[in-house]
Amino acid sequence: MQARTSENIKKAIRETSNFLKTSWKSVALIGPCLIILYYALGSMMVEKIDKDVDFEAAKEYKGYAFIQTSADLIKREIDDHMFTPNLPFFFPASILDNMPSYQKGIIESLATTIDLVSKSLNNTEMNKASSLLHYPANVWLFSRTKDFKIEPSSAAQYRKARRSLLKFNETAVVEKKVIYQVLSAVEKNMILVEQKLQKNIDVRKSLKADNVFFWAQGNLYADLLLLKAAQKDLMFDSSSVLKPLKQGLDMKPLFIRNGKINSTTTPNHLLSLAYFTLKARTELNRQIEELKNAD
């Protein structure tokens, strides 16, 4: 029985060897095509830059609407969609760059807001969530440092952050001062977006313009959802702020350009997005002052 098995293995090896010798040209041609198809189709199936401005938190929740919205947004990007910024090369979606930039922008916006609120509350769960949301977005299994130590993935850390947010919300009592801090955090985040857009407009690195553009849109999208949630908690009209944010998110140029400011032929999409960001921030600043004066 063993002799027959051994003979069958040898026969299979000889046949495979003969096939490769006679058909190496076909293998050399088909192999790269299959690899290209694997990455092209795989990445197309995964890519989803979700700008649903009607996205809302679960209908039933305890505590703050902005906390529940943050938690649900994390779940959507990590579990409902694939989280792409940390994928290694053997995943088809690892060749994407716009979706990873967009998702990083969303997480960074949430991190900015949760960080500012957690500092004022000094709550254990909020502090934990803030720390976890600041975890690098590009860790899959190994550290990105030279030692390549095994570390928790970005997705795993953000899931932990979500659980901490929900745990905090279970006993949270809605306070007006906290909502003011949320509004201030969103305003701060818009300033950070403006600064990064301006920095890239100044150096005009066109090859990275699309990454910066989608990173900024990810930030502004999360800012928009946080404002809508804060509006529920505080009962104020944020439409004047939401309008320019939606206009910025509606920008969908086929090719994202970072042309000279005075160019008549080459647009600068980063500058256009910076304009909508500034307009939204100006309205938000005005609204914060009106709310405080009303008190």
VEXVEXMI-392886 format. One record per residue: x, y, z of N, C-alpha, C, O in turn; residue in one letter. Coordinates in steps of 0.001 Angstrom, whole numbers, plus 500000, padded with zeros to 6 digits. Each point is the difference from the previous one (the first is absolute). Layout:
BEGIN
XYZXYZXYZXYZa...
This chain:
BEGIN
500834498792500000499166501208500000500868501256500000499743500954499265m501315499021501599500903501128500063500766500189498701500248501123499560q500127497734499825500736500065498736499143500626498912500490500788499191a498205498850500791499085500549498997499813501509500216499977500775499044r499891499628502235499845501417500308501230500783499584499901501086499429t501256498349500865501261500657499629500120500143498491500453501028499494s499138497934499799500060500046498537499040501056499438500332500699499043e498489499409501553499023501001499560500525501423500207499808500874499154n500856499344501982500573501311500277501074500343498993500047501118499487i500827497910500227501066500225499017499422500297498620500503500850499265k498415498422500400499351500213498702499411501407499899500117500664498970k499248499778502118499409501341500013501075501073499861499805501004499315a501336498771501346501104500963499915500532500063498572500269501082499479i499885497713499870500502499969498617499044500711499053500426500747499119r498267499014501071499010500638499127499983501513500178499896500748499027e500205499697502230500046501443500267501236500624499380499940501079499410t501203498215500734501254500499499438499928500094498487500450500978499403s498974497987499978499869500010498528499077501116499536500244500637498976n498678499595501799499062501056499629500677501369500043499827500829499107f500951499383501965500680501289500140501038500209498909500204501120499531l500454497789500064501008500096498946499379500337498658500550500783499224k498304498620500513499363500193498690499078501211499959499716500537498929t499816499892502243499002501079500006500445501194500832499160500746500501s502149499448499655500468501069500875499592501386499494499809500929500785w500062499191497895499592501292499454498569500348500413499690501142500342k499453497840499615498607500227500405499909500344501477499246500887500401s501548498384500417500009500262501436500510501408500280499452500717500837v501616499673498445500576501333500189499029501098499605500056501101500546a499056498614498514499025500988499553498771500022500896499519501068500377l499974497749499964498768499907500782500218500418501452499134500635500602i502027499008499960500290500311501404499822501474500338499218500336500889g501500500558498410499837501424500290498580500506499776499521500875500721p499802498559498258498613500410499732499084499650501165499126500781500377c501089498028500188499185499582501139500268500882501220499082500321500755l502181500069499430500354500869501124499345501371499841499446500557500948i500631499973497825499380501302499725498495499932500225499405500910500578i499984497996498957498560499813500158499630499880501480498985500538500442l501841498759500307499772499815501435499952501343500723499089500259500787y501898500589498940500055501297500671498932500957499473499379500731500771y500412499259497915499037500942499415498577499703500473499306500888500497a500266497863499347498633499639500386499821500063501520498982500477500500l502033499030500221499908499995501461499875501393500579499187500235500895g501613500690498599499958501372500515498697500700499611499468500798500772s500018498902498027498732500595499572498845499534500887499081500767500290m500975497975500135498937499459500850500019500622501401498957500138500639m502228500232499827500139500530501360499760501503500063499409500494500960v501049500242498016500009501460500086498600500576500200499080499733499228e500792501055501818498740500684500289500316501233500835500291499901501192k499648501251498170500184501264500710498611500500500357499328500652499200i500262499033502004498615500197500434499796501430500499500532500382501042d498696500404498209499709501394500370498519500201500307499444501068499745k499940497922500791498574500072500320499757501011501117500231499709501174d499302501478498450499794501067501001498761499744500848499781500682501001v499413498346498607498813499657500783500276498883501002499092499537500691d502161500036499383500382498965500963499697500479501416500373501109500380f498954498054500391499639500376501366500308498863500963500127498841499605e499988501516501652500255499005501042498771499119500194498917500287499491a501280498657501245498884499111500324498870500810500624500246500946500748a498525498682498945498845500764500478499873499962501515499544500964500615k500859497922499986499913499885501455501404499966500591500802499123499678e499479501834501180501318500064500637499886500790501291499025500716500230y501986499140500601500067500759501243501084501066499867500965499827499255k498867501279501476501039501000500031499999500952498817498950500455499548g502242499834499962500203501007498961499834499435498596500452498895499698y498886501892499448499842499596498600501341499992499280500234499152499139a500660501793501206501283500057499282500889498803500346500811499570499181f499036499894502033500761498805500388499480498784499234500781499209499471i497897500650500475499412498874499270500326500093498520500281498983499367q499687502224500068500349500189498596501451499609499749500306499335499010t500584501075501885501419499641499868500183498490500021500735499441499187s498584499904501755500108498543500125499463499294498752500613499056499501a498257501403500007499404499367498814500818500266498743500066499155499107d500550502009500825500842500322498850501259499135499994500445499555498942l500124500210502230501154499100500103499614498606499526500730499374499231i498117500140501233499543498662499596499816499929498486500376499010499372k499051502028500048499759499990498554501296499887499220500102499208499064r500896501591501326501253500020499245500887498793500291500760499574499131e499157499870502070500862498877500366499384498662499617500686499128499466i498031500706500802499364498690499828499070499915498787500037499017499259d499132502004500537499067499940498869500740500201498679499737499297499023d501184501659500948500918500148498876501323499394500463500196499789501196h500694499936497887501324499518500409500890501194500339500032500986499264m500688498920501852500937501070500360501278499786499199500686498993500176f499629501938498956501060499785499001501363500631500290500978499566499393t499159501432501494501316500633500159501107499079500485501177500306499813p498466498560500814501029499137500582500182498676499257500680499108500507n498733500745498310500055498716499313501381499737499391500555500881499342l500007497925500865501288499647499382499843499710498508498882499960499486p502239499838499824500016499949498540499187498865499402499556500108498856f500231498793501888499310498860499394498477500156500007499299499128499487f500178501953501076498578500322499883499798500831498740500760500939499767f498250498748499423499765500801498787499794501481500291500452500860499243p498861499432501861499697501396500337501225500778500464499913501204500241a501232498120499888501215500694500428500484500990498946500800500883500309s498724498983498442500431500931498948499171501288500006500327500950499290i498605499083501508499171501203500070500730501097500768500796499720500896l498926501523498747500559501105500786498938501025500405500135500631501049d498833499548498163498971500991500336499134499552501181499744500780500917n499814497974499056499181499493501101500777499967501317499464500426501022m501778499086498991500764500054501252500160501421500538499900500224501206p500346500733497904500154501398500426498702500516500605500016500699501013s498864498958498367498687500422500475499708499413501380499529500705500892y500751498006499279499736499345501285500907500543501105499568500149501143q501682500144498515500902500601500988499480501366500431500090500365501172k499369500381497880499435501307500319498845499885500980499894500795500934g499245498225498860498866499785500905500488499712501415499532500612500960i501405498457499166500518499628501320500680501188500676499843500195501205i500902500592498042500711501137500586499034501076500503500250500638501023e498659499555498259498990500953500462499383499532501319499850500789500933s499798497944499139499430499453501232501005500088501143499636500320501132l501621499397498569501041500046501032500147501404500566500165500168501209a499778500844497925500119501391500450498862500367500946500219500618501042t498571498997498584498833500338500815499997499264501329499814500609501053t500391498090498897499980499195501229501129500430500937499837499990501220i501299500385498211501134500429500815499656501258500800500262500066501201d499160500918498140499674501260500674498940499794501080500098500563501090l498893498630498601498932499744500978500539499194501184499653500273501149v501191498738498570500519499141501073500866500783500985500009499698501194s500717501305498313500855500801500882499180500786501015500438500212501130k498376500217498465499166500772500921499231499105500969499751500384501142s499881498437498402499216499102500849500867499168500935499587499656501108l501618500027498433500919499140500756499322498684500388500105499532501134n499198499888497886499311498726500198500885498869499480500606500119498935n499465498796501811500895498888499638499706499452498614500921499804499207t497811499946500487499641499417498703500260500981498853500448499600498926e499270501676501305500257501001498964501502500171499768500444500152498862m500332499821502219501453500084499859500549498814499221500899500142499171n498543498690501112500426498793499299499656500093498508500817499665499143k497963500793500564499570500134498603500877500994499257500372499767498850a499958501340501803500839501023499384501368499434499651500505500212498898s500089499070502041501322499407499769499963498993498847500894499985499154s498083499188500819499890498962498963499755500596498619500503499470499009l498744501610500904499725500632498713501233500709499432500062500289498805l500913499988502060501256500593499533501020498938499586501128500324499629h498471498419500437500871498897499572500231500115498486499068500331499268y502157499403500249500281500121498551499033499174499158499630498889500379p499968501653498494498999499345499151500595498953499065499257499315499296a502070500546500683500636499124498998500579498709500576500852499373499370n498694500221501822500527498775500611499049498835499712498826500048500368v501677498919498980499197498812499720500323498889501003499105499491500674w502148500143499422500443498973500944501348500361500604500246499779501186l500625500781497975501346500338500448500174501507500147499378500786499285f501473499597501647500335501403500177500661500527498732500720499268499321s499033502005500358500610500608498823501422500502500280500633500585499122r499869499189502092501382500353500306500930498908499493499536498980499489t501755501219500644500981499069499437499993498641500682500388499005499389k499177500934501873500046498716500714498845499070499615500058498806500293d498895501717499058498872499191499519499405499111501097499735498819499773f500064501743501390499369499240501077498518499793499698499366500817499331k500097498073501177498564499754499834499232500939500913500271500081501198i498766500630498223499205500970500745498528499859499633499683499433498955e499413501069501879498567499952499661499738500780498716500653501007499732p498402498527499493499668500695498758499262501293500297499409500168501068s500635500741497971499274501266500142498512499737500195499356500609500854s500107498473498340498566499697500074499620499493501385498958500377500535a501889498764500054499711499456501333499991501104501054499165499992500904a501761500952498979500063501096500969498800500931499879499487500499501001q500073499729497772498847500891499804498714499334500477499081500675500465y500856498004499419498838499283500557499959500153501521498931500178500582r502236499753500053500070500208501453499555501414500360499303500213500992k501112500750498186499589501386500236498488500117499934499387500692500814a500017498635498222498536500023499857499328499440501247499021500564500488r501500498333500024499398499395501198500104500944501197499083500073500818r502029500644499284500160500953501105499014501157499875499446500460500998s500339500005497780499044501085499785498596499578500411499285500746500669l500331498051498926498663499517500331499853499770501511498939500237500578l502130499305500033499962499777501453499843501319500734499252500091500973k501454500935498559499850501335500599498565500497499852499440500578500931f499971499197497903498669500519499712498901499344500823498919500565500166n501358498246500347498990499280500775499570500764501255498853499904500436e502089500858500137499684500728501236500139501519499837499866500742500972t500401499716497811500237501433499779498715500810500119498927499564499582a501207501608500991498893500959500101500349501178499090501059500610500147v498056499704498924500273501044499008500122501362500672499100500446500713v502038500202499042500260501329500544500304500970498864500680499653499034e498813501549501094500178501010498954501470500348499781500429500198498864k500339499878502213501408500375499884500794498986499168500962500367499325k498638498371500723500680498964499221499729500200498511500891499814499171v497876500566500495499660500235498595500771501195499462500420499998498843i499766501015501979500822501146499585501427499542499680500628500488499061y499863498573501734501345499478499759500061499203498699501010500022499296q497913499284500397499929499277498719500079500991498845500740499789499039v498493501293501062500009501016498948501392500623499864500479500233498890l500158500032502239501356500562499974500990499018499394500924500398499291s498881498306500994500889498970499453499843499900498491500989499852499281a497780500229500236499754499959498554500634501214499334500594499892498928v499275501271501720500629501212499468501520499837499947500638500390499022e499930499036502025501444499753500039500418499062498871501028500206499355k498171498775500419500334499042498946499951500654498620500822499699499134n498214501196500669499925500711498720501248500862499777500482500132498875m500030500450502212501232500786499898501157499106499556500803500391499153i499278498403501425501057499056499629499884499606498526501007499868499304l497759499948500231499780499665498589500452501149499109500699499793499008v498897501415501355500407501180499217501519500103499924500554500272498935e500111499514502181501458500123500049500676498972499091500955500320499293q498548498457500731500611498969499146499723500277498529500881499813499160k497911500628500520499684500344498618500893501149499532500553499957498901l499582501069501942500818501159499626501456499611499811500656500469499070q499851498676501809501391499551499896500254499299498667501030500212499360k498015498949500233500167499271498741499746500892498790500570499773498933n498584501232501224499797500970498917501300500768499760500359500281498857i500339500055502220501237500768499903501112499215499308500724500545499168d499409498168501179501098499209499410499600499396498660500860499619499205v497836500292500542499454499514498730500583498658499557500536499885498897r499357499097501970500389498645499604498778499312499405499179499438500725k500706500609497954498790499503499340499791498510500194498860499536500025s502229499702500114499869498555500126499302499596501294499401498927500065l500667501915500967499369499687501277498704500769500204499375499892501055k500218500877497957498819500854500152498745499183500281499164500412500805a500692498434498542498795499208500202499935499436501414498921499937500589d502227499650499967500017499475501368499602501069501006499218499744500915n501324501452498908499679501115500900498527500386499855499322500273500991v500197499748497778498615500366499719499026499055500715499071500449500671f501149498245499179499078499037500611500184499926501512499042499730500725f502174500504499758500210500083501450499180501148500563499342499852501030w500696501288498299499244501173500454498498499727499946499269500368500919a500272498994498015498576499684499907499567499028501098498892500119500525q501960498931499824499680499085501096499830500744501309499079499719500767g501814501235499489499894500838501199498702500788500005499279500023500998n500430500623497882498817500861499930498712499184500080498995500470500534l501037498314498937498816499139500082499702499649501463498854500078500443y502191499532500302499803499681501419499578501248500770499160499922500895a501421501233498760499603501259500641498505500264499786499290500395500924d500255499383497862498587500224499667499095499111500863499001500470500546l501352498255499571499166499086500787500031500352501489498993499866500693l502153500580499789500104500398501408499143501234500267499363500101501049l500621500833498005499170501196500159498513499648499989499223500547500781l500391498551498343498597499581499957499598499331501315498883500179500486k502049499045500082499715499336501270499936501016501139499121499924500858a501821501033499145500001501036501040498734500837499939499501500476501020a499995499693497783498751500749499803498842499316500727499118500670500537q500886498003499478498967499258500721500145500187501510499010500130500721k502248499883499747500239500117501429499661501391500535499536500140501131d500701500892498044499844501373500463498803500713499389499621501079500454l499783498323498520498832500568499329500271501393499437499405500984500440m501502499088498580500257501258499299500042499717498499500088498845499583f499850502196499624499959499861498540501414500146499427500578501086500047d499972497837499418501362500022499470500034500024498471501045499739499404s497827500570499959499910499926498540501008500903499288500506499646498935s499792501531501657500930500924499353501426499445499978500807500376499150s499491498730501786501318499360500042500014498761499116500985499722499317v497926499546500703499929498745499246500020500233498484500529499179499251l498897501934500304499908500254498560501366500035499323500196499266499031k500776501558501432501313499991499346500740498678500157500786499619499132p498963499679501977500626498682500163499487499031498936500775499249499407l497930500775500361499416499143498962500526500378498620500230499133499157k499959502162500618500529500447498709501425499491499797500384499617498895q500385500384502178501357499469499920500008498504499746500843499499499256g498225499787501358499908498549499809499452499645498624500276498921499476l498946501991499939499432499755498666501047500105498893499737499603498865d501424500917501445501060500112498993500486498607499609500499499251500840m499353500410497886500420498686499506500729500141498661499540499459498995k501583501257500973500735500166498740500570498679499523500424499170500805p499586500639497890500545498764499430501488499896500304500498498936500367l500203502176499478501418500070500354500194501164500962499586501123499714f501036498611501414500205501040501004501302500730499695501072499397499948i498812501898499854501147500814499615500342501002501093499152500425500785r502108499926499231500507500979500963500786501052499221501189500213500234n498113500438498834500645500928499077500370501328500637499663500271501152g501032500547498079500384501327500481498745500833500266498991499882499304k501103500956501714498843500798500417499480500874498856498790500154499838i502122500417499370499594500922498926499904499329498630499967500677498973n499989497992501016499917499283498731498604500124499395499000499956500717s500938500200497965498716500082499290499586498652499427498875499845499525t502021499189500517499713498701499385499979498844501005499300499010499788t501461501110501299500100498901500969499305500368501301500419500950500662t498541498336499726499284500319501242500808499606501235500973499251499912p498616501256501206500594499607501278498874499551500921499345500813500652n500447497875499385498896499451500783500244500100501501499051500065500781h502217499949499626500301500162501423499581501390500473499493500160501111l500721500835498042499614501367500335498481500119500117499492500670500900l499792498683498192498531500028500049499484499362501285499076500511500632s501532498367499745499577499318501225500351500834501226499250500025500976l501882500652498975500392500881501107498999501150500161499715500430501118a499760500058497768499005501078500051498735499546500732499491500709500867y500008498107498778498787499500500653500260499717501487499121500196500839f502083499347499472500358499753501403500011501299500796499458500071501103t501163500951498326500057501307500659498602500585500180499685500570501045l499484499285497929498634500522500075499212499309501115499274500647500755k500880498028499337499306499247501044500522500382501380499224500142500945a502080500023499170500586500355501302499572501388500441499744500226501182r500177500700497878499556501358500330498572499983500543499691500672500984t499443498549498359498614499882500457499917499314501354499194500379500850e501637498618499343500001499276501274500458500911501132499412499994501081l501625500779498674500498500934501013498924501010500389499820500314501177n499472500187497821498912500950500259498906499349500833499444500613500911r500253498126498759498927499310500706500386499698501448499161500090500896q502092499554499333500459499748501367499843501257500858499563499929501148i500795501203498286499885501261500749498545500332500280499673500477501087e499457499279497956498575500271500208499415499114501093499216500461500829e501168498267499168499503499069501015500468500399501395499233499940500961l502032500469499144500536500400501302499354501276500490499709500137501188k500062500809497895499357501269500375498548499799500420499471500734500835n499892498254498566498600499712500336499864499470501415498947500120500626a502149499285499875499968499474501369500116501124501021499990499744501204d
